[in-house]
Amino acid sequence: MENFAEELECLNAQTPSREWPDMIVVASTGTINYAVQFPGESLIGDYLPPAEGALANYTPPIYVVMVMRPAGTYTFNKMAAFLVAHLGIFTPGAKLPNFSQILEGLPKTAVTISGYQYSLGGDLVPVPRQFYNDRYMPPPPILIENQEGHLLSTIQFLPWQDGGVVLLRGKLPLDGLLIFLGKEALQKTGVVRRPPDLQISYVLPITPANFNEMLGRLQRQSNMVVRRSEPKWIIRKFADEGSSSPFMARLLMGMMRIRDIIYDDTKRDNFDTPFDVVSSSVMNARTTAKEIASLWEVHARRVSSGEIAKLQGQTIRIDESIDKELRKEVENFLNAAVRALKQGMQNLAAELKVDIGFMFRQQEAFDRGIAALHATDPALAVYLRQTRAWSERLVQSRNDVEHNGWMLPHVNYDNTGKEITPVEPEISGQPVTQFVKFMLDRLCCFVEEFTAHCLQMRMPPQITITEIPLANRLKEAPERFGLTLGVGGLPRWTIAYHVSSFEET
């Protein structure tokens, strides 16, 4: 189905929208068709193409969104209902069945592929990528008040292909305000009203400058006061990297996209609160791992160059030590990594209806927990059994620091001839930088894969997760997982342990 949708997008780019097929139907699998969405709203229903010449006098302010619907055995019903609705509009006198009855039992889930807008010429063209809701932040609405300072309405300008749309919320009639744009802009004007109090103009041949001129005329030629709102925002720097980083795209943005299939706006905090503990702890561990690597690299280079190390007979003299800093950063890393793994992931798993408490218990309790899990989720049981090999080492290393008084050994030094070489202290049988790099990599893979699997298991059967090949991931957002249809979609991803690094997966 994704291949059909991809090919359809390519054909759409080469063909006038009036010649696009209304629907592609794959028997007993699903449909690809278009749905309608007004600015600021979710999908409201299927898009029925207008009659020839209907758009000559106006340009509707709608998004036309290509969607895949996993209709399954109801695919014929979906097609028939679409035809009935179409006939109901264009042959109003015909005796037709109620299309809503035909759709009884049809899954309501849909996967969005891409979005289109009408240009002023009446052609559907792709929505520019910079105006997708994950990239575009509209300016604050402008306030329209009376002389006493009471708010009457708010008004906004929305860029739209080769023109613009005006959105108004409140008591004032948008029709009456649009006259301040001038006659030329109003040749194809009109207003769409959406509950409870939103009014949307048709697409107009205007720019932000024209909109500002309209507000100026309104201020000068009426008794109303136009005032730009000054919202109190706190803009806080989050990180020095963005969505082009695999870490950010996969562990943060990617997980949030998958989460949205399971949780609506009212329940997202149930997931976001425990996941914030996990992601924040992983980011702290990642920052500390970089500091450890940098500490060691700089120290090793300065020792080897003779800048801070000298050989006096058989005595090696080191003028600068990193033992204190290295111990501190190692303890920070162990605490952050174990907090993400043990406390964070346990709480997140509980929210996702999975118990992994046995992962952090003695071997006998672990074996019982794995056996019980194997009866309901064998793939996850196998994955967790293999995860135990490294997670137990990580937790034990932290416990040795917290409860047994273990400290990272001092850096040692060897010399061959006149060259002095630092020797890395070890944690759990590995040089410190290798241990930290390995554990961070395993932790990132575990957080991503375990979270994705648990979310996948809670999805409706019509929708699942597929793994995007490395070569096909977007440079600006190289997410690993995407949504696909449960039947007729791309191959379903199945959790499986691997030894490849996070960056190579």
ZAMARGU-4260 file (C-alpha; in steps of 0.2 Angstrom, whole numbers, plus 5000, padded with zeros to 4 digits):
<rodrens>
0) 5000/5000/5000 | 5014/5012/5004 | 5022/5008/4987 | 5005/5013/4979 | 5004/5029/4989
5) 5022/5034/4984 | 5019/5031/4966 | 5002/5041/4967 | 5012/5055/4975 | 5024/5055/4960
10) 5010/5054/4947 | 5001/5068/4956 | 5016/5079/4954 | 5015/5077/4935 | 4996/5078/4933
15) 4983/5092/4936 | 4973/5088/4951 | 4957/5087/4941 | 4964/5071/4933 | 4969/5063/4950
20) 4960/5046/4954 | 4948/5049/4968 | 4952/5032/4977 | 4963/5017/4975 | 4955/5001/4981
25) 4964/4985/4986 | 4952/4972/4989 | 4951/4965/5007 | 4966/4976/5012 | 4961/4995/5011
30) 4960/5011/5002 | 4970/5026/4997 | 4960/5042/4995 | 4959/5060/5001 | 4952/5067/5017
35) 4948/5085/5021 | 4955/5096/5036 | 4952/5114/5040 | 4967/5124/5048 | 4969/5120/5066
40) 4957/5104/5065 | 4960/5086/5063 | 4953/5076/5048 | 4934/5079/5046 | 4929/5067/5032
45) 4933/5061/5015 | 4936/5073/5001 | 4924/5073/4987 | 4931/5081/4971 | 4921/5097/4966
50) 4911/5098/4949 | 4920/5105/4934 | 4922/5123/4935 | 4916/5124/4954 | 4932/5132/4959
55) 4932/5146/4946 | 4924/5158/4959 | 4933/5154/4975 | 4947/5144/4982 | 4943/5134/4998
60) 4954/5135/5013 | 4956/5117/5016 | 4970/5104/5017 | 4967/5089/5006 | 4976/5075/5014
65) 4981/5058/5006 | 4977/5044/5018 | 4978/5025/5019 | 4964/5017/5027 | 4966/4999/5033
70) 4948/4994/5029 | 4952/4975/5028 | 4936/4965/5024 | 4926/4982/5024 | 4936/4988/5009
75) 4921/4986/4997 | 4910/4994/5010 | 4921/5009/5010 | 4921/5011/4991 | 4903/5009/4990
80) 4900/5022/5003 | 4911/5034/4994 | 4901/5031/4978 | 4884/5033/4987 | 4890/5050/4995
85) 4897/5056/4978 | 4880/5051/4969 | 4870/5060/4983 | 4879/5076/4979 | 4878/5075/4960
90) 4862/5066/4958 | 4851/5073/4973 | 4835/5065/4966 | 4842/5047/4966 | 4836/5035/4979
95) 4851/5029/4988 | 4855/5019/5004 | 4862/5028/5019 | 4880/5028/5017 | 4883/5028/5036
100) 4875/5012/5037 | 4886/5005/5024 | 4901/5010/5035 | 4896/5001/5051 | 4910/4991/5057
105) 4923/5000/5047 | 4939/5003/5056 | 4941/5022/5059 | 4960/5022/5059 | 4970/5030/5045
110) 4988/5034/5041 | 4992/5051/5034 | 5004/5051/5019 | 5005/5069/5013 | 4995/5085/5012
115) 4989/5097/4998 | 4982/5114/4996 | 4973/5123/4982 | 4982/5137/4973 | 4973/5152/4968
120) 4972/5144/4950 | 4962/5130/4957 | 4975/5116/4957 | 4980/5105/4972 | 4998/5107/4975
125) 5009/5100/4990 | 5009/5109/5006 | 5027/5117/5008 | 5037/5107/5020 | 5040/5122/5031
130) 5022/5124/5034 | 5019/5106/5041 | 5013/5107/5060 | 5030/5100/5066 | 5039/5114/5058
135) 5028/5130/5057 | 5025/5141/5072 | 5011/5154/5068 | 5013/5171/5075 | 5002/5176/5090
140) 4985/5182/5085 | 4981/5200/5084 | 4968/5207/5096 | 4953/5218/5091 | 4946/5227/5105
145) 4933/5241/5108 | 4937/5258/5115 | 4935/5251/5133 | 4948/5238/5130 | 4936/5223/5129
150) 4941/5209/5118 | 4930/5207/5103 | 4940/5195/5092 | 4957/5189/5088 | 4963/5188/5070
155) 4978/5179/5061 | 4986/5178/5044 | 4990/5160/5037 | 5002/5159/5022 | 4994/5148/5009
160) 5003/5144/4992 | 5002/5159/4981 | 4990/5169/4993 | 4984/5169/5011 | 4970/5165/5023
165) 4963/5175/5037 | 4957/5167/5053 | 4946/5175/5065 | 4939/5170/5082 | 4926/5179/5092
170) 4910/5190/5090 | 4915/5201/5075 | 4909/5195/5057 | 4925/5192/5046 | 4915/5197/5031
175) 4914/5215/5038 | 4933/5216/5041 | 4939/5209/5025 | 4932/5225/5016 | 4947/5234/5023
180) 4958/5223/5011 | 4951/5233/4996 | 4941/5228/4980 | 4955/5219/4971 | 4958/5206/4985
185) 4939/5203/4987 | 4934/5197/4970 | 4933/5179/4976 | 4930/5181/4994 | 4919/5171/5006
190) 4920/5164/5024 | 4919/5147/5031 | 4912/5146/5048 | 4918/5132/5060 | 4911/5129/5078
195) 4912/5136/5090 | 4918/5153/5084 | 4931/5151/5071 | 4929/5160/5054 | 4940/5156/5039
200) 4942/5167/5024 | 4943/5159/5007 | 4961/5159/5000 | 4964/5177/4995 | 4978/5185/4984
205) 4986/5193/4998 | 5003/5194/5007 | 5007/5197/5025 | 5010/5216/5020 | 4992/5217/5013
210) 4986/5209/5029 | 4995/5222/5040 | 4988/5236/5028 | 4971/5230/5032 | 4974/5231/5050
215) 4980/5248/5048 | 4964/5254/5039 | 4954/5245/5052 | 4962/5255/5066 | 4961/5272/5056
220) 4943/5270/5049 | 4934/5262/5063 | 4931/5264/5082 | 4940/5248/5085 | 4957/5246/5093
225) 4970/5234/5085 | 4983/5228/5097 | 4997/5215/5094 | 4997/5203/5108 | 5012/5201/5119
230) 5011/5183/5125 | 5023/5178/5139 | 5034/5164/5133 | 5049/5156/5140 | 5061/5150/5126
235) 5073/5138/5134 | 5087/5130/5125 | 5085/5111/5125 | 5101/5105/5117 | 5115/5109/5104
240) 5108/5097/5091 | 5091/5096/5082 | 5081/5083/5073 | 5095/5079/5060 | 5104/5070/5075
245) 5099/5051/5075 | 5098/5052/5094 | 5086/5066/5094 | 5076/5060/5079 | 5074/5042/5086
250) 5074/5043/5105 | 5063/5059/5106 | 5054/5064/5090 | 5051/5047/5084 | 5045/5040/5100
255) 5033/5055/5102 | 5025/5051/5085 | 5022/5033/5089 | 5015/5038/5106 | 5002/5049/5097
260) 4994/5033/5090 | 4990/5027/5107 | 4987/5042/5118 | 4976/5057/5114 | 4978/5075/5120
265) 4970/5071/5137 | 4981/5056/5142 | 4998/5060/5134 | 5005/5065/5151 | 5003/5047/5157
270) 5017/5042/5145 | 5027/5059/5144 | 5030/5060/5163 | 5039/5043/5165 | 5047/5045/5147
275) 5054/5062/5152 | 5063/5053/5167 | 5071/5041/5155 | 5075/5053/5141 | 5083/5066/5153
280) 5093/5052/5161 | 5099/5045/5145 | 5104/5063/5139 | 5114/5066/5155 | 5123/5049/5153
285) 5127/5054/5135 | 5134/5071/5140 | 5144/5063/5154 | 5150/5049/5142 | 5157/5063/5130
290) 5165/5071/5145 | 5174/5055/5150 | 5180/5052/5132 | 5186/5070/5131 | 5195/5069/5148
295) 5204/5054/5143 | 5209/5059/5125 | 5216/5076/5131 | 5226/5068/5145 | 5233/5054/5134
300) 5238/5066/5121 | 5247/5077/5133 | 5255/5063/5142 | 5262/5055/5125 | 5268/5072/5119
305) 5278/5074/5135 | 5268/5090/5140 | 5263/5084/5157 | 5274/5068/5159 | 5293/5066/5161
310) 5304/5051/5163 | 5317/5053/5176 | 5328/5038/5177 | 5316/5024/5180 | 5303/5036/5188
315) 5288/5042/5178 | 5283/5059/5184 | 5265/5065/5180 | 5262/5084/5183 | 5243/5083/5180
320) 5231/5070/5186 | 5213/5067/5180 | 5209/5054/5193 | 5197/5065/5203 | 5188/5071/5188
325) 5187/5054/5180 | 5180/5046/5196 | 5167/5060/5197 | 5161/5058/5179 | 5161/5039/5180
330) 5150/5040/5195 | 5139/5052/5187 | 5137/5041/5171 | 5133/5025/5181 | 5120/5035/5191
335) 5112/5042/5176 | 5112/5026/5166 | 5105/5015/5179 | 5092/5028/5184 | 5086/5028/5165
340) 5087/5009/5165 | 5080/5003/5181 | 5069/5017/5188 | 5064/5026/5172 | 5061/5011/5161
345) 5052/5001/5175 | 5040/5015/5177 | 5037/5018/5158 | 5035/4999/5156 | 5021/4999/5170
350) 5012/5013/5161 | 5013/5002/5145 | 5006/4987/5154 | 5022/4977/5155 | 5031/4972/5171
355) 5050/4971/5169 | 5054/4971/5188 | 5061/4954/5187 | 5075/4961/5176 | 5084/4968/5191
360) 5082/4953/5203 | 5092/4938/5207 | 5094/4925/5194 | 5080/4913/5200 | 5067/4927/5200
365) 5073/4933/5183 | 5071/4915/5176 | 5053/4914/5183 | 5049/4931/5176 | 5056/4927/5159
370) 5046/4911/5158 | 5030/4920/5162 | 5033/4933/5149 | 5037/4920/5136 | 5020/4913/5137
375) 5012/4930/5132 | 5026/4939/5122 | 5040/4927/5117 | 5049/4939/5106 | 5051/4952/5121
380) 5056/4938/5132 | 5070/4932/5121 | 5076/4951/5119 | 5076/4954/5138 | 5086/4938/5141
385) 5099/4944/5130 | 5098/4962/5137 | 5102/4954/5155 | 5120/4951/5150 | 5124/4969/5149
390) 5111/4977/5160 | 5116/4966/5175 | 5134/4972/5173 | 5129/4990/5172 | 5118/4989/5188
395) 5131/4979/5198 | 5144/4992/5193 | 5133/5006/5200 | 5129/4996/5216 | 5147/4993/5219
400) 5150/5012/5219 | 5134/5016/5230 | 5134/5001/5242 | 5152/4993/5242 | 5163/5009/5242
405) 5171/5004/5225 | 5180/5018/5216 | 5188/5019/5199 | 5206/5014/5200 | 5220/5027/5197
410) 5226/5030/5180 | 5242/5019/5178 | 5257/5023/5166 | 5269/5013/5156 | 5285/5018/5147
415) 5294/5010/5132 | 5310/5018/5130 | 5307/5037/5132 | 5289/5037/5128 | 5276/5037/5142
420) 5259/5029/5139 | 5244/5031/5150 | 5234/5015/5155 | 5215/5016/5157 | 5208/5010/5173
425) 5194/4997/5171 | 5176/4995/5175 | 5169/4977/5175 | 5184/4971/5165 | 5184/4984/5152
430) 5194/5000/5150 | 5183/5015/5156 | 5180/5023/5139 | 5176/5007/5131 | 5164/5002/5145
435) 5155/5019/5145 | 5153/5019/5126 | 5147/5001/5126 | 5134/5004/5140 | 5128/5020/5133
440) 5125/5012/5116 | 5116/4997/5123 | 5105/5009/5134 | 5100/5019/5119 | 5095/5004/5109
445) 5086/4997/5123 | 5076/5013/5127 | 5071/5014/5108 | 5067/4996/5105 | 5058/4992/5121
450) 5047/5008/5120 | 5043/5005/5102 | 5038/4987/5105 | 5027/4991/5120 | 5018/5005/5110
455) 5017/4993/5095 | 5008/4980/5106 | 4995/4993/5111 | 4991/4999/5094 | 4974/4994/5085
460) 4977/4978/5074 | 4975/4989/5058 | 4991/4999/5062 | 5008/4993/5066 | 5027/4999/5065
465) 5039/4996/5051 | 5058/4999/5051 | 5064/5012/5039 | 5080/5006/5030 | 5095/5017/5035
470) 5097/5023/5017 | 5079/5029/5016 | 5079/5039/5032 | 5077/5058/5029 | 5093/5068/5033
475) 5083/5081/5042 | 5075/5068/5053 | 5082/5051/5052 | 5068/5042/5062 | 5070/5023/5063
480) 5052/5018/5064 | 5036/5023/5054 | 5018/5018/5054 | 5011/5006/5042 | 4995/4996/5039
485) 4994/4979/5048 | 4988/4971/5032 | 4995/4976/5016 | 5008/4988/5023 | 5027/4987/5024
490) 5035/4973/5034 | 5030/4973/5052 | 5045/4977/5064 | 5048/4963/5077 | 5059/4966/5092
495) 5075/4957/5091 | 5092/4959/5100 | 5107/4964/5090 | 5125/4969/5093 | 5126/4982/5080
500) 5128/5000/5087 | 5114/5013/5089 | 5121/5023/5074 | 5121/5008/5063 | 5104/5001/5067
</rodrens>
